[in-house]
Amino acid sequence: MADAAPSAPVIILNAPQLAENIGAVARVMANFGLADLRLVNPRDGWPQERAWALASGAEWPLNAARVFDTVAEAIADLQLVFATTARPRELTLPVLTPRAAASELLQAAQRGERIGLLFGGERAGLETSDIALCQGIVTIPIDPRFRSLNLGQAVAINAYEWRATLLDAAPPNFRPGPGPATGEALLGLYEHLERELETAGFFHPPEKTPNMIQNLRSALGKARFTDQEVRTLRGVITALSRGRGKVLEKIARKKGEAGG
């Protein structure tokens, strides 16, 4: 029996503003064989009739589009997500061209991983906190004399590179091992670690806490932990927390004995 085709990337639009742009995205998704569209907090709600009008018959991505409140929820079931944006100075994630990103996404899909591309809204782009949930950054090498690129164009360039890479690819010749953890599992690890670090007084001074959290998430996300590794690390964090609690109890007991 022939191997199943690798799963195509999910397209996630964060805070899209115009229905026309969502429709244009659906149109280019259909052009290049993509169907899974996810919307995070569309400005004017969803559904929007104008999106179907601009899709020019490419209705299936719009008909099946799902709406989420946060980027974290939209990528919770994915294992490799690239954020399409200019490189943020605050993070040290790998920066790829759309062509290089398509190659990495295809390799992941051939291993059975669920993959996605995250795009920011027309005006504000992506927040650093959302980019920190991804495993890499895709930057389109446009001419610096004119950097304006609309949402539909950005999706089209990345979708084309995916399609071209998929059609040119040789079948995989390796046996897949355990896949990376999902976004949901990674977020659980991040939040668990951050709670314990907060208790331990790690985040100091307080005003630097958001940047410290983003850097931690970015560093951990690059490791591509498996589900088993995530469970192990959470066990380590729990053990360290309990050990610290026992030490504090012992110190308190000794102080009590000395005072008595």
C-alpha positions as CSV (number, residue, x, y, z in Angstrom):
1,M,0.0,0.0,0.0
2,A,1.3,3.4,-0.9
3,D,2.4,5.8,1.9
4,A,-0.2,8.4,2.8
5,A,0.5,11.9,1.6
6,P,2.1,14.2,4.3
7,S,-0.3,16.5,6.0
8,A,-0.3,20.1,4.6
9,P,0.4,23.1,6.8
10,V,-2.4,24.7,8.8
11,I,-2.7,28.4,8.0
12,I,-3.4,30.5,11.1
13,L,-4.3,34.2,10.8
14,N,-3.9,36.1,14.0
15,A,-6.3,39.1,14.4
16,P,-7.1,39.5,10.7
17,Q,-8.9,42.8,10.0
18,L,-10.5,42.7,6.6
19,A,-12.9,40.0,5.3
20,E,-11.5,40.6,1.8
21,N,-8.0,39.6,3.0
22,I,-9.4,36.4,4.6
23,G,-11.1,35.6,1.3
24,A,-7.9,36.2,-0.6
25,V,-6.0,33.9,1.7
26,A,-8.6,31.2,1.1
27,R,-8.2,31.6,-2.6
28,V,-4.4,31.1,-2.6
29,M,-4.8,28.2,-0.1
30,A,-7.0,26.5,-2.6
31,N,-4.5,27.3,-5.4
32,F,-1.8,25.4,-3.6
33,G,-3.6,22.5,-2.0
34,L,-4.1,23.9,1.5
35,A,-7.5,23.6,3.3
36,D,-7.1,24.0,7.1
37,L,-7.7,27.7,8.0
38,R,-7.8,28.9,11.6
39,L,-8.7,32.5,12.6
40,V,-7.7,34.0,15.9
41,N,-9.9,36.9,17.0
42,P,-11.0,38.3,13.6
43,R,-11.7,41.9,14.1
44,D,-15.2,41.9,12.6
45,G,-16.2,38.4,13.9
46,W,-16.9,35.4,11.8
47,P,-18.4,34.4,9.4
48,Q,-18.2,37.5,7.1
49,E,-19.9,37.3,3.7
50,R,-17.3,39.5,1.9
51,A,-14.7,36.7,2.5
52,W,-16.7,34.3,0.4
53,A,-17.1,36.9,-2.4
54,L,-13.3,37.5,-2.6
55,A,-12.5,33.8,-2.5
56,S,-13.8,33.4,-6.1
57,G,-15.2,30.0,-5.5
58,A,-12.5,28.7,-3.2
59,E,-15.1,28.1,-0.5
60,W,-13.8,25.0,1.3
61,P,-11.2,26.7,3.5
62,L,-13.8,29.3,4.6
63,N,-16.5,26.8,5.2
64,A,-14.3,24.7,7.5
65,A,-12.5,27.7,9.1
66,R,-12.3,27.5,12.9
67,V,-12.1,30.5,15.2
68,F,-10.0,30.7,18.4
69,D,-9.5,33.2,21.2
70,T,-5.7,32.9,21.4
71,V,-2.8,31.8,19.3
72,A,-1.9,29.2,21.9
73,E,-5.3,27.6,21.4
74,A,-5.1,27.7,17.7
75,I,-1.7,25.8,17.6
76,A,-2.4,23.5,20.6
77,D,-2.6,20.3,18.4
78,L,0.4,21.3,16.2
79,Q,4.0,20.1,16.6
80,L,5.9,22.4,14.3
81,V,4.8,26.0,13.7
82,F,6.7,28.8,12.0
83,A,5.7,32.5,12.5
84,T,5.8,34.5,9.3
85,T,7.1,37.9,10.4
86,A,10.1,40.2,10.4
87,R,12.8,39.0,12.8
88,P,12.1,40.2,16.4
89,R,15.1,41.4,18.3
90,E,13.9,39.9,21.6
91,L,14.1,36.2,20.4
92,T,16.8,34.0,19.1
93,L,14.6,31.6,17.0
94,P,15.9,30.2,13.7
95,V,15.1,32.6,10.8
96,L,14.3,30.9,7.5
97,T,13.2,31.9,4.0
98,P,9.9,30.5,2.8
99,R,11.7,27.9,0.7
100,A,13.9,26.7,3.6
101,A,10.8,26.7,5.8
102,A,8.8,24.6,3.3
103,S,11.6,22.0,3.3
104,E,11.6,21.8,7.1
105,L,7.9,21.6,7.2
106,L,7.8,18.9,4.7
107,Q,10.3,16.8,6.5
108,A,8.3,17.2,9.7
109,A,5.1,16.2,7.9
110,Q,6.7,13.1,6.4
111,R,7.5,12.1,10.0
112,G,3.8,12.3,10.7
113,E,3.9,15.7,12.6
114,R,1.2,18.3,12.4
115,I,2.5,21.5,11.0
116,G,1.4,25.2,10.6
117,L,2.2,28.7,9.5
118,L,1.2,31.6,11.6
119,F,0.6,35.0,10.1
120,G,-0.1,38.3,11.9
121,G,-2.8,40.9,11.3
122,E,-2.5,43.5,8.6
123,R,-1.6,46.4,10.9
124,A,-0.1,45.1,14.1
125,G,1.6,41.9,12.9
126,L,2.5,39.3,15.6
127,E,3.2,39.9,19.2
128,T,6.5,38.6,20.5
129,S,4.7,36.5,23.1
130,D,2.9,34.6,20.2
131,I,6.1,34.2,18.2
132,A,7.7,32.7,21.3
133,L,5.3,29.8,21.0
134,C,6.6,28.9,17.6
135,Q,9.7,26.9,16.6
136,G,11.1,29.3,13.9
137,I,10.5,32.5,12.0
138,V,9.9,32.8,8.2
139,T,11.0,36.1,6.7
140,I,10.2,36.9,3.1
141,P,13.3,38.4,1.4
142,I,11.6,41.4,-0.1
143,D,13.4,44.5,-1.4
144,P,14.0,46.9,1.5
145,R,13.1,49.9,-0.7
146,F,9.4,48.8,-0.5
147,R,8.5,46.4,2.4
148,S,4.8,46.6,2.1
149,L,3.3,43.1,1.5
150,N,-0.3,42.3,2.1
151,L,-1.6,39.2,3.9
152,G,-2.8,37.4,0.8
153,Q,0.6,37.8,-0.8
154,A,2.5,36.6,2.2
155,V,0.3,33.4,2.4
156,A,0.7,32.9,-1.4
157,I,4.5,33.0,-1.3
158,N,4.7,30.5,1.5
159,A,1.9,28.3,0.0
160,Y,3.7,28.2,-3.4
161,E,7.0,27.2,-1.8
162,W,5.2,24.4,0.1
163,R,3.6,23.1,-3.1
164,A,6.8,23.3,-5.1
165,T,8.8,21.5,-2.3
166,L,6.1,18.8,-2.0
167,L,6.0,18.1,-5.7
168,D,9.9,18.0,-6.0
169,A,10.4,15.8,-2.8
170,A,11.6,12.3,-2.8
171,P,9.7,9.9,-0.6
172,P,11.2,9.6,2.9
173,N,13.6,6.7,3.5
174,F,13.6,6.7,7.3
175,R,11.5,5.1,10.0
176,P,9.7,7.7,12.0
177,G,10.4,7.9,15.8
178,P,8.4,9.7,18.5
179,G,7.2,13.0,17.2
180,P,7.6,16.3,19.0
181,A,5.1,17.4,21.6
182,T,2.0,19.4,20.6
183,G,1.7,23.1,21.3
184,E,-0.8,22.3,24.1
185,A,1.8,20.0,25.9
186,L,4.5,22.6,25.5
187,L,2.4,25.3,26.9
188,G,1.6,23.1,29.9
189,L,5.4,22.7,30.5
190,Y,6.1,26.4,30.1
191,E,3.4,27.4,32.6
192,H,4.4,24.7,35.1
193,L,8.0,25.9,35.0
194,E,7.0,29.5,35.2
195,R,4.8,29.0,38.3
196,E,7.7,27.3,40.1
197,L,10.2,30.0,39.0
198,E,7.8,32.6,40.3
199,T,7.5,30.9,43.6
200,A,11.3,30.6,43.8
201,G,11.7,34.4,43.1
202,F,13.4,33.9,39.8
203,F,11.6,36.7,38.0
204,H,13.4,39.7,39.2
205,P,12.9,42.6,38.7
206,P,9.2,42.2,38.1
207,E,9.1,44.5,35.1
208,K,11.4,42.1,33.1
209,T,9.1,39.1,33.7
210,P,7.4,39.1,30.3
211,N,10.7,39.2,28.4
212,M,12.2,36.5,30.6
213,I,9.2,34.3,30.0
214,Q,9.4,34.9,26.2
215,N,13.1,34.0,26.2
216,L,12.5,30.8,28.2
217,R,9.7,29.7,25.9
218,S,11.7,30.4,22.8
219,A,14.8,28.5,24.1
220,L,12.7,25.5,25.2
221,G,10.7,25.4,22.0
222,K,13.8,25.0,19.9
223,A,14.6,21.7,21.6
224,R,11.6,20.0,19.9
225,F,10.8,17.9,23.0
226,T,8.7,14.7,22.5
227,D,5.6,14.1,24.7
228,Q,7.7,11.7,26.8
229,E,10.4,14.3,27.3
230,V,7.8,16.9,28.3
231,R,6.3,14.5,30.9
232,T,9.8,13.8,32.2
233,L,10.7,17.5,32.5
234,R,7.4,18.2,34.3
235,G,8.2,15.4,36.7
236,V,11.7,16.9,37.3
237,I,10.1,20.3,38.0
238,T,7.6,18.7,40.5
239,A,10.4,16.8,42.2
240,L,12.5,19.9,42.6
241,S,9.5,21.8,44.0
242,R,8.7,19.1,46.5
243,G,12.4,18.9,47.5
244,R,12.5,22.6,48.1
245,G,9.4,22.3,50.2
246,K,11.0,19.6,52.3
247,V,14.1,21.6,52.9
248,L,12.1,24.6,54.0
249,E,10.1,22.4,56.4
250,K,13.3,21.0,57.8
251,I,14.7,24.5,58.3
252,A,11.5,25.7,60.0
253,R,11.5,22.6,62.3
254,K,15.1,23.2,63.3
255,K,14.4,26.9,64.0
256,G,11.4,25.8,66.1
257,E,13.5,23.3,68.1
258,A,16.2,25.9,68.7
259,G,13.6,28.5,69.9
260,G,12.1,25.9,72.2
